[in-house]
Amino acid sequence: MAVSYTEILMEEQNKESRRERSVSSGYHINGDTEVNPGVCAYIVIAISLLLILCTFPFSLAFCIKVVQEYERSVIFRLGRLLRGGAKGPGLFFIIPCIDTYHKVDLRTVSFDVPPQEVLSKDSVTVTVDAVVYYRIRNATIAVTNIEDYGRSTRLLAATTLRNVLGIKYLSEILSERESISHVMQESLDEGTDPLGVKVERVEMKDVRLPVQLQRAMAAEAEASREARAKLIAAEGEQKASRALREASEVISDSPAALQLRYLQTLNSIAAEKNSTIVFPIPLELFKEFSKKMEVQ
């Protein structure tokens, strides 16, 4: 009988909750069964405490440890997770020889996702790199549930980057970086939650296209700009011709307006200090001569 992913996830969550309850109560889970430390463990602990008392106060140098405000210490006693979870910040006590501890930094860590070659939905190969910011949400889970949470987070980030961009068109990758980063952040946060890691932010740094595609896109953009420029120039010529027609209609209604226009033209020419002035002769002067010739 096939088991759905939801049932598996619910089972893992139940195991995780039982494990957290065991940490707070002092019991530990071995598989699915909660067991207590054996008698031998208590004997070894008692002997260690006796040795500490015999060598006091010199033993304090090995028993007292300090962690910073941004650190937590996960302690294992005889291989079992110590009750109370992670210790810190400040002083904490360990029993030498039988206790081991791991310091976990809770500060935000950033890393660069190596450039990934991604095939977009419209079959275009692009190279994309990103940066991820994360921090440890639960130090106990980060130490006990996975061997190297940093390396696992990096591998998951690279895989998530390829998976998210693989279902996007090239235009969407170039124009919707913010939404893609948000989707990646949610997917990474969901994947790293069982590891005790909280992904705070994901940003796409650069999208590199093949050289041939860059040339084709540049040619397309240039052709589009030229087409718009020609269209704008044609619209300008059309508006200018309409304005000239309206001006000619105004001038034709008043012959004096034409004379004033001639005088304005002469004034603008004289302002340039030219030695040669072209003087336009109104056509109305020739009309009088043509009438006299017709009468004769």
KEKE-3310 file (N, C-alpha, C; in steps of 0.2 Angstrom, whole numbers, plus 5000, padded with zeros to 4 digits):
npx = (5004:5003:5011:5007:5015:5011:5007:5020:5027:5019:5022:5035:5035:5028:5038:5048:5042:5040:5054:5058:5050:5056:5069:5067:5062:5072:5074:5078:5077:5078:5078:5062:5058:5058:5070:5079:5095:5107:5112:5126:5130:5126:5135:5147:5146:5145:5158:5166:5161:5166:5180:5181:5178:5189:5200:5197:5201:5206:5200:5190:5194:5193:5180:5171:5164:5162:5151:5147:5135:5129:5130:5127:5127:5128:5126:5132:5131:5139:5136:5123:5110:5110:5098:5087:5091:5100:5114:5117:5117:5133:5140:5142:5141:5151:5155:5171:5178:5167:5158:5154:5153:5146:5148:5137:5134:5123:5122:5118:5122:5129:5131:5137:5128:5135:5137:5124:5119:5105:5091:5078:5060:5057:5067:5080:5097:5103:5115:5115:5117:5116:5113:5112:5105:5105:5101:5104:5090:5086:5097:5100:5093:5099:5112:5110:5101:5107:5123:5131:5125:5127:5134:5123:5113:5119:5119:5106:5101:5107:5101:5087:5087:5089:5078:5067:5069:5069:5056:5052:5049:5061:5059:5052:5062:5071:5063:5056:5063:5062:5050:5054:5065:5058:5050:5060:5065:5055:5053:5066:5066:5056:5062:5073:5069:5067:5080:5083:5086:5084:5080:5083:5083:5084:5093:5094:5109:5115:5111:5117:5117:5119:5131:5127:5114:5113:5117:5107:5096:5100:5100:5086:5081:5087:5081:5068:5068:5072:5061:5051:5056:5055:5041:5038:5044:5037:5024:5027:5030:5018:5010:5016:5014:5000:5000:5007:4998:4987:4993:4995:4982:4978:4987:4984:4971:4974:4983:4993:4998:5007:5017:5022:5027:5038:5046:5049:5057:5068:5073:5078:5088:5097:5101:5111:5123:5126:5134:5128:5111:5096:5083:5066:5054:5037:5023:5012:5016:5020:5007:5001:5009:5006:4992:4992:4999:4990:4979:4985)
npy = (4994:5011:5025:5041:5057:5066:5059:5053:5065:5069:5059:5061:5073:5070:5061:5071:5079:5070:5068:5081:5082:5072:5077:5088:5081:5073:5060:5049:5046:5031:5026:5023:5021:5026:5027:5025:5030:5018:5007:5007:5019:5028:5024:5027:5041:5044:5041:5050:5062:5061:5061:5074:5081:5077:5083:5096:5113:5112:5106:5114:5121:5113:5110:5121:5130:5143:5152:5163:5177:5176:5162:5145:5130:5113:5099:5082:5068:5054:5050:5053:5065:5079:5083:5098:5104:5115:5124:5140:5158:5162:5155:5137:5120:5106:5088:5082:5070:5062:5070:5078:5093:5104:5119:5131:5143:5157:5168:5177:5170:5171:5166:5163:5156:5145:5149:5143:5134:5135:5129:5137:5139:5142:5136:5142:5144:5150:5157:5158:5166:5167:5174:5169:5171:5164:5157:5149:5141:5132:5125:5112:5104:5106:5101:5087:5082:5082:5080:5090:5105:5117:5114:5106:5115:5124:5115:5112:5125:5127:5117:5121:5133:5130:5122:5131:5141:5134:5132:5144:5157:5166:5180:5181:5178:5188:5200:5197:5196:5199:5192:5179:5177:5178:5166:5156:5159:5155:5141:5136:5138:5130:5118:5117:5118:5106:5104:5113:5126:5142:5151:5167:5176:5178:5182:5185:5187:5189:5187:5179:5179:5170:5174:5176:5176:5188:5197:5196:5200:5213:5218:5217:5226:5238:5238:5240:5252:5261:5259:5265:5278:5282:5282:5292:5303:5304:5307:5319:5327:5326:5334:5346:5349:5351:5362:5372:5373:5379:5391:5396:5398:5408:5419:5421:5426:5439:5451:5460:5453:5444:5453:5458:5446:5445:5455:5451:5440:5447:5454:5444:5438:5449:5450:5441:5447:5446:5447:5446:5448:5440:5446:5444:5445:5451:5443:5450:5462:5459:5456:5468:5473:5463:5465:5478:5475:5466:5475:5484)
npz = (5000:4996:5003:5007:5005:5014:5025:5029:5032:5043:5052:5054:5061:5073:5078:5081:5090:5101:5103:5108:5119:5127:5129:5138:5149:5153:5148:5134:5117:5108:5093:5092:5105:5122:5134:5149:5156:5160:5174:5175:5169:5179:5189:5183:5182:5196:5200:5193:5198:5211:5209:5204:5216:5224:5218:5219:5221:5208:5198:5193:5183:5172:5172:5172:5159:5147:5137:5124:5122:5109:5107:5109:5119:5116:5125:5128:5138:5141:5128:5127:5125:5135:5148:5147:5136:5125:5132:5139:5136:5145:5160:5162:5168:5166:5166:5166:5155:5153:5148:5133:5122:5111:5103:5096:5084:5085:5077:5062:5046:5031:5014:4997:4984:4972:4955:4945:4931:4922:4914:4907:4906:4893:4886:4887:4891:4906:4917:4934:4950:4968:4984:5001:5017:5033:5049:5065:5072:5081:5092:5097:5089:5077:5079:5083:5073:5060:5051:5046:5046:5039:5027:5021:5020:5010:4999:4997:4994:4982:4974:4976:4969:4956:4954:4956:4946:4935:4931:4926:4913:4903:4902:4914:4923:4922:4925:4937:4949:4963:4967:4964:4972:4985:4984:4983:4996:5005:5001:5004:5018:5022:5019:5027:5040:5048:5051:5060:5056:5051:5037:5032:5022:5004:4990:4973:4964:4951:4934:4920:4903:4888:4875:4862:4863:4870:4860:4851:4858:4860:4847:4844:4853:4848:4836:4839:4846:4835:4827:4835:4835:4822:4821:4830:4824:4812:4817:4822:4810:4804:4813:4812:4799:4799:4808:4800:4789:4796:4799:4787:4782:4791:4787:4774:4775:4779:4771:4777:4787:4781:4776:4789:4793:4784:4788:4800:4797:4790:4801:4809:4801:4800:4813:4814:4808:4794:4779:4767:4762:4759:4752:4752:4740:4740:4732:4729:4723:4710:4705:4703:4692:4683:4680:4674:4662:4656:4654:4644)
capx = (5000:5007:5011:5008:5020:5008:5008:5027:5028:5016:5025:5042:5034:5027:5044:5051:5039:5042:5061:5058:5048:5061:5075:5065:5061:5078:5074:5081:5074:5083:5073:5055:5057:5061:5074:5083:5102:5108:5115:5133:5130:5126:5141:5153:5145:5147:5165:5168:5160:5171:5186:5181:5178:5195:5204:5195:5198:5210:5196:5186:5197:5190:5172:5167:5165:5159:5148:5145:5128:5127:5132:5123:5131:5124:5130:5131:5134:5140:5133:5116:5109:5108:5092:5087:5093:5106:5116:5120:5124:5136:5143:5139:5146:5152:5159:5176:5179:5161:5153:5156:5149:5147:5146:5133:5134:5116:5122:5116:5127:5128:5135:5136:5127:5139:5133:5121:5117:5098:5087:5072:5054:5057:5073:5086:5101:5106:5119:5112:5120:5112:5116:5107:5106:5102:5103:5102:5084:5086:5104:5099:5091:5105:5118:5108:5097:5111:5130:5134:5119:5130:5134:5117:5109:5121:5117:5099:5100:5109:5095:5081:5088:5088:5071:5063:5070:5067:5049:5051:5052:5067:5057:5050:5068:5074:5059:5053:5068:5060:5045:5057:5068:5053:5048:5065:5066:5050:5055:5072:5064:5052:5066:5078:5065:5068:5087:5084:5089:5079:5082:5080:5083:5087:5093:5098:5114:5116:5109:5121:5115:5124:5133:5123:5107:5113:5117:5100:5091:5102:5097:5079:5079:5088:5076:5062:5069:5072:5054:5047:5059:5052:5034:5037:5046:5031:5019:5029:5029:5010:5007:5019:5011:4994:5001:5008:4992:4983:4996:4994:4975:4978:4991:4980:4965:4976:4990:4997:5002:5013:5022:5025:5032:5044:5050:5052:5063:5074:5076:5082:5094:5101:5104:5117:5128:5128:5136:5123:5104:5092:5076:5060:5049:5030:5020:5007:5019:5019:5001:4999:5012:5002:4986:4994:5000:4983:4975:4988)
capy = (5000:5017:5030:5048:5061:5070:5054:5053:5071:5069:5054:5064:5078:5066:5059:5077:5082:5066:5069:5087:5081:5068:5082:5092:5077:5069:5054:5050:5041:5026:5024:5025:5019:5030:5023:5028:5028:5011:5008:5008:5026:5031:5022:5031:5048:5045:5041:5056:5067:5059:5063:5081:5083:5075:5087:5103:5117:5112:5103:5119:5123:5108:5109:5127:5133:5149:5153:5170:5179:5173:5155:5140:5124:5106:5094:5075:5064:5047:5049:5055:5072:5081:5086:5105:5107:5119:5129:5147:5161:5162:5149:5131:5115:5099:5083:5080:5063:5059:5075:5082:5098:5107:5126:5133:5151:5158:5174:5176:5168:5172:5162:5163:5150:5145:5150:5138:5134:5134:5129:5140:5135:5143:5132:5146:5142:5155:5156:5162:5165:5170:5174:5166:5172:5160:5157:5143:5142:5127:5122:5105:5100:5107:5096:5080:5079:5082:5080:5097:5109:5122:5111:5104:5121:5126:5111:5113:5131:5127:5113:5125:5139:5127:5120:5137:5145:5129:5133:5151:5160:5170:5186:5182:5178:5195:5205:5196:5194:5199:5187:5173:5177:5176:5159:5153:5159:5150:5134:5134:5138:5124:5112:5117:5118:5100:5104:5118:5131:5147:5155:5174:5180:5175:5187:5184:5192:5191:5183:5180:5176:5168:5180:5176:5179:5196:5201:5195:5205:5220:5220:5217:5232:5243:5239:5243:5260:5264:5260:5270:5285:5284:5284:5299:5308:5304:5310:5326:5330:5327:5339:5352:5351:5354:5369:5376:5374:5383:5397:5399:5401:5415:5424:5422:5431:5446:5452:5463:5448:5442:5458:5457:5440:5446:5460:5447:5436:5451:5456:5438:5438:5455:5449:5436:5451:5443:5452:5446:5447:5438:5449:5441:5450:5449:5441:5455:5467:5457:5456:5475:5473:5458:5468:5483:5471:5464:5481:5486)
capz = (5000:4995:5009:5005:5008:5020:5031:5031:5036:5050:5057:5056:5066:5079:5081:5083:5096:5106:5105:5112:5126:5130:5131:5143:5154:5155:5144:5127:5112:5104:5088:5094:5112:5127:5139:5154:5157:5164:5181:5173:5168:5185:5192:5180:5184:5203:5201:5190:5203:5216:5207:5204:5223:5227:5215:5220:5216:5202:5193:5191:5176:5167:5173:5170:5153:5146:5130:5123:5121:5103:5106:5113:5119:5117:5130:5128:5143:5139:5122:5127:5125:5142:5149:5147:5129:5124:5138:5138:5137:5151:5163:5163:5171:5163:5170:5162:5152:5151:5144:5127:5121:5104:5102:5090:5084:5083:5072:5055:5042:5023:5009:4990:4980:4966:4949:4942:4924:4923:4908:4908:4903:4886:4883:4886:4896:4909:4923:4940:4956:4973:4991:5006:5024:5038:5056:5069:5075:5087:5092:5099:5083:5072:5081:5083:5067:5054:5053:5044:5044:5034:5020:5019:5018:5004:4994:4996:4991:4975:4971:4975:4964:4949:4953:4955:4940:4929:4929:4924:4907:4903:4904:4921:4927:4922:4928:4943:4954:4970:4968:4964:4979:4990:4983:4985:5003:5008:4999:5008:5025:5023:5019:5032:5046:5052:5053:5065:5053:5049:5031:5033:5016:4998:4985:4966:4963:4944:4929:4915:4897:4883:4871:4856:4865:4872:4854:4848:4862:4859:4840:4845:4857:4844:4830:4842:4847:4829:4825:4839:4833:4816:4822:4833:4819:4807:4820:4823:4804:4803:4817:4810:4793:4801:4811:4794:4786:4799:4799:4780:4782:4794:4783:4768:4777:4781:4768:4781:4791:4777:4777:4795:4793:4780:4792:4806:4794:4789:4807:4812:4797:4801:4819:4813:4805:4788:4773:4761:4764:4754:4753:4749:4737:4740:4726:4728:4719:4703:4703:4700:4685:4678:4679:4669:4656:4653:4652:4638)
cpx = (5004:5006:5012:5013:5018:5009:5015:5029:5025:5019:5032:5040:5032:5033:5048:5048:5040:5049:5061:5056:5053:5067:5073:5064:5067:5078:5076:5078:5079:5078:5066:5054:5061:5064:5078:5090:5102:5112:5123:5134:5130:5132:5147:5152:5147:5154:5168:5167:5164:5178:5187:5181:5185:5201:5202:5200:5201:5205:5191:5188:5194:5183:5168:5169:5160:5157:5146:5138:5125:5128:5127:5128:5127:5128:5128:5134:5133:5136:5126:5115:5107:5102:5092:5089:5099:5107:5118:5115:5126:5140:5139:5144:5145:5156:5165:5176:5173:5156:5157:5151:5151:5144:5143:5132:5127:5116:5120:5122:5125:5133:5133:5134:5131:5134:5131:5118:5110:5095:5080:5066:5054:5064:5079:5090:5104:5110:5117:5116:5116:5116:5110:5110:5102:5105:5101:5096:5084:5093:5104:5098:5096:5111:5116:5104:5102:5118:5133:5128:5121:5130:5128:5113:5112:5119:5110:5097:5102:5103:5089:5081:5087:5081:5066:5063:5069:5060:5047:5053:5058:5065:5055:5057:5071:5070:5056:5057:5066:5055:5049:5061:5064:5051:5054:5066:5061:5051:5061:5070:5060:5057:5071:5075:5067:5076:5088:5087:5084:5083:5079:5079:5087:5087:5097:5103:5115:5113:5113:5118:5120:5125:5129:5116:5107:5114:5110:5095:5093:5099:5090:5077:5081:5083:5069:5062:5069:5065:5050:5050:5056:5045:5034:5039:5040:5025:5021:5028:5022:5008:5010:5016:5004:4995:5003:5002:4987:4986:4995:4987:4975:4981:4987:4974:4968:4983:4995:5001:5008:5018:5026:5029:5038:5049:5053:5058:5069:5077:5080:5088:5099:5105:5111:5123:5131:5130:5131:5116:5100:5085:5071:5055:5042:5027:5015:5010:5019:5012:4998:5002:5008:4995:4987:4995:4994:4979:4978:4987)
cpy = (5006:5022:5036:5052:5065:5065:5053:5059:5072:5065:5057:5069:5075:5064:5065:5079:5077:5067:5076:5086:5077:5072:5085:5087:5073:5062:5055:5044:5037:5023:5027:5024:5023:5026:5027:5026:5022:5013:5009:5015:5030:5030:5027:5039:5049:5045:5047:5062:5067:5062:5071:5084:5082:5080:5094:5107:5117:5110:5108:5121:5119:5107:5115:5129:5139:5150:5160:5171:5176:5166:5151:5133:5118:5101:5087:5072:5057:5045:5051:5062:5074:5084:5094:5108:5110:5124:5135:5152:5161:5156:5143:5125:5109:5094:5081:5072:5060:5064:5078:5087:5101:5114:5127:5140:5152:5165:5172:5175:5169:5168:5163:5156:5150:5146:5143:5139:5131:5134:5131:5137:5136:5140:5137:5145:5149:5153:5161:5161:5169:5171:5173:5168:5168:5160:5151:5144:5138:5124:5115:5101:5100:5103:5089:5077:5079:5083:5087:5101:5114:5120:5109:5110:5124:5122:5111:5120:5131:5123:5117:5130:5136:5125:5126:5140:5140:5130:5140:5153:5165:5177:5187:5182:5185:5200:5204:5193:5194:5194:5180:5172:5175:5169:5155:5153:5155:5143:5132:5134:5132:5118:5112:5118:5112:5100:5109:5125:5136:5151:5162:5177:5177:5180:5184:5189:5194:5185:5184:5176:5174:5174:5181:5179:5186:5200:5201:5200:5212:5222:5221:5224:5238:5244:5242:5250:5263:5265:5265:5277:5287:5286:5291:5304:5309:5308:5318:5330:5331:5333:5346:5354:5354:5361:5374:5378:5379:5390:5400:5402:5407:5420:5426:5427:5438:5447:5455:5458:5445:5447:5458:5451:5441:5450:5456:5443:5440:5453:5450:5437:5443:5454:5445:5440:5447:5448:5452:5444:5446:5441:5446:5446:5447:5448:5446:5461:5465:5457:5462:5475:5469:5461:5474:5480:5469:5469:5484:5481)
cpz = (5000:5001:5006:5008:5014:5026:5034:5035:5043:5055:5059:5062:5072:5082:5084:5089:5102:5108:5109:5119:5130:5133:5137:5150:5157:5152:5137:5123:5108:5099:5090:5101:5117:5132:5143:5154:5161:5170:5180:5172:5174:5189:5190:5182:5191:5204:5198:5195:5209:5215:5206:5211:5226:5224:5215:5223:5209:5196:5190:5184:5170:5167:5171:5163:5152:5138:5129:5122:5115:5102:5111:5113:5120:5120:5129:5134:5142:5133:5121:5128:5133:5143:5149:5141:5130:5130:5135:5137:5144:5153:5163:5165:5167:5167:5165:5160:5150:5148:5138:5125:5114:5104:5096:5090:5081:5078:5065:5050:5035:5019:5002:4987:4974:4960:4946:4935:4924:4916:4909:4905:4896:4883:4882:4892:4899:4915:4928:4946:4961:4979:4996:5013:5028:5045:5059:5073:5082:5087:5093:5092:5077:5073:5080:5077:5061:5056:5052:5042:5039:5027:5017:5016:5011:4998:4992:4993:4984:4971:4970:4970:4957:4948:4952:4948:4934:4927:4927:4917:4908:4905:4911:4925:4928:4925:4934:4948:4961:4971:4968:4970:4984:4990:4985:4993:5007:5007:5004:5016:5027:5023:5024:5039:5051:5054:5058:5063:5050:5043:5032:5027:5010:4993:4979:4965:4956:4940:4922:4909:4892:4878:4865:4858:4867:4865:4851:4852:4861:4852:4840:4848:4852:4838:4833:4844:4840:4826:4828:4837:4827:4816:4825:4828:4814:4811:4821:4816:4802:4807:4815:4803:4794:4804:4805:4790:4789:4799:4792:4779:4785:4790:4777:4769:4778:4777:4772:4786:4788:4777:4783:4796:4789:4784:4798:4803:4793:4796:4810:4808:4799:4808:4819:4810:4799:4783:4768:4764:4758:4756:4749:4746:4737:4733:4724:4723:4712:4701:4700:4693:4680:4676:4673:4662:4653:4651:4645:4633)
residu = (MET:ALA:VAL:SER:TYR:THR:GLU:ILE:LEU:MET:GLU:GLU:GLN:ASN:LYS:GLU:SER:ARG:ARG:GLU:ARG:SER:VAL:SER:SER:GLY:TYR:HIS:ILE:ASN:GLY:ASP:THR:GLU:VAL:ASN:PRO:GLY:VAL:CYS:ALA:TYR:ILE:VAL:ILE:ALA:ILE:SER:LEU:LEU:LEU:ILE:LEU:CYS:THR:PHE:PRO:PHE:SER:LEU:ALA:PHE:CYS:ILE:LYS:VAL:VAL:GLN:GLU:TYR:GLU:ARG:SER:VAL:ILE:PHE:ARG:LEU:GLY:ARG:LEU:LEU:ARG:GLY:GLY:ALA:LYS:GLY:PRO:GLY:LEU:PHE:PHE:ILE:ILE:PRO:CYS:ILE:ASP:THR:TYR:HIS:LYS:VAL:ASP:LEU:ARG:THR:VAL:SER:PHE:ASP:VAL:PRO:PRO:GLN:GLU:VAL:LEU:SER:LYS:ASP:SER:VAL:THR:VAL:THR:VAL:ASP:ALA:VAL:VAL:TYR:TYR:ARG:ILE:ARG:ASN:ALA:THR:ILE:ALA:VAL:THR:ASN:ILE:GLU:ASP:TYR:GLY:ARG:SER:THR:ARG:LEU:LEU:ALA:ALA:THR:THR:LEU:ARG:ASN:VAL:LEU:GLY:ILE:LYS:TYR:LEU:SER:GLU:ILE:LEU:SER:GLU:ARG:GLU:SER:ILE:SER:HIS:VAL:MET:GLN:GLU:SER:LEU:ASP:GLU:GLY:THR:ASP:PRO:LEU:GLY:VAL:LYS:VAL:GLU:ARG:VAL:GLU:MET:LYS:ASP:VAL:ARG:LEU:PRO:VAL:GLN:LEU:GLN:ARG:ALA:MET:ALA:ALA:GLU:ALA:GLU:ALA:SER:ARG:GLU:ALA:ARG:ALA:LYS:LEU:ILE:ALA:ALA:GLU:GLY:GLU:GLN:LYS:ALA:SER:ARG:ALA:LEU:ARG:GLU:ALA:SER:GLU:VAL:ILE:SER:ASP:SER:PRO:ALA:ALA:LEU:GLN:LEU:ARG:TYR:LEU:GLN:THR:LEU:ASN:SER:ILE:ALA:ALA:GLU:LYS:ASN:SER:THR:ILE:VAL:PHE:PRO:ILE:PRO:LEU:GLU:LEU:PHE:LYS:GLU:PHE:SER:LYS:LYS:MET:GLU:VAL:GLN)
# end
